[in-house]
Amino acid sequence: MSDNPLDRYEPVIGLEVHTHLKTESKLFSPAPVRYGDAPNHDVHPIDLGMPGVLPVLNEKVIGLAIRLGLATHSTVNTRSVFARKNYFYPDLPKGYQISQYEEPVVSDGWIEIEVPVKGSGKKRGAETVTKRIGVTRAHLEEDAGKSIHDVALSASEGTHIDLNRAGVPLLEIVSEPDLRSSVEASAYLRALRSILRYIEVSDADMEKGQFRCDANVSLRLRGSSEFGTRTEIKNLNSFANVEGAIEAEIVRQSEILDDGGEIQQATMGFDVNRQRTRILRLKENADDYRYFDDPDLIPLLIDEELIEVVRADLPELPEQKRERFEQEYGLPGETTAILVTSRRLADFFENCARACNAPKAAANWIARDLRQELNERNLAVDETRLEPDALASLIRLVEEGRLTTKSARELLPELVEAGGDPQAMMEERGLEAVSDTGMIDEWVTTVIGGNAAAVESVRGGDDKPLNFLMGQVMKAAGGKANPGEVRKRLVEMIRGDG
């Protein structure tokens, strides 16, 4: 029997994503939505379920829900109903959560993702295909509070409750069980988060708990069409954890099935350190929550005219932008996929490309060098001091041969950190590339004289040693010679054309 469970079993995966909506106040109260405040400082009697209080729907969430529905090709239901989901947990002060059940605000949509072709692996540049993942529903609900079990955080033993998060507006976005691997699950989450950010429905910051995922996983024999018994892995808050948890659960379930056992429907936790899943409790069914329509809230009715107003206000979505970049600027798909990861990065690229009139060069600098700087600092492009015009100026200097790529890359971190004028920085530091053919000829002559074997290879028609010889000339020039002129003079002097 193969050691790889995927040779025998096909995973069937569906994801439930809880994302905080981008509002200043909570779903049913005027309490502020803030992050990092002291525990229990952003609460209101409505969120605490105090006697005599009544919920009042935050009107802004309606438009945000519509935006999400339209962006995911879903039906925006003109009538939806709030229900009470009853369960008892210390961080749920009312003893129930206001949610939507049988009649959600959004249903029947889809998202397209790019997934690696089987056998091509996860590596960058791997061949991909487009796959459509169904969105079953997206419903509005209020978040619960947070239980703090960490002694170091609570400064004493026992569990402490922080209700700042209680009542924060959420959209729970439920996918169809169309995903077949941890890689597909991660791709779906990245695509969904990108959409949420583009349409400004949510900041979807995973570190702040604004974008959390529960993964439903089951296995079935290869070739079977029947679903197996699923388990639900709760509260996954990073892409790596989603992939790790799904892969661990596939192994756990396959071992049980291989031994002739049965999978129990259960709620699972993921141990990051051990990379294992474990049963937390046997899974509840919908009946256990005793859903019923909330008597304090009338049905939510959405006018068709409002839907069209929101539709007209939608920005260009990531996939639309990616397709346009490929057609308008002639960029490869791998590069455009990076450029459209955020709306701000895509806008930065377009502004830079217009300013330097070299879209391919701008795309390469942003997707490679600037992205590396942003990742090292854990910053978004709009959180830096670098302006699109400044990067465009840097690119023009390189394209004109006045600044070597090496020198430009040395200036980029400072531009990201502090801003500035690349041309002025180049002139002040004496970085301008040397184009004087007399000086270049001296360096080339010295290198040719000291590398006879490489020179003979080039003279015989083999251009491979040219890069080595160029490197030697650039080293002799202190990195300041014009690379194009260096290559030209090397070829001319070696082959007797100059």
Order of alpha helices (4+ residues) and beta strands (2+ residues): beta-alpha-alpha-beta-beta-beta-beta-beta-beta-beta-alpha-beta-beta-alpha-beta-beta-alpha-beta-beta-beta-beta-alpha-alpha-alpha-alpha-alpha-alpha-alpha-alpha-alpha-alpha-alpha-alpha-alpha
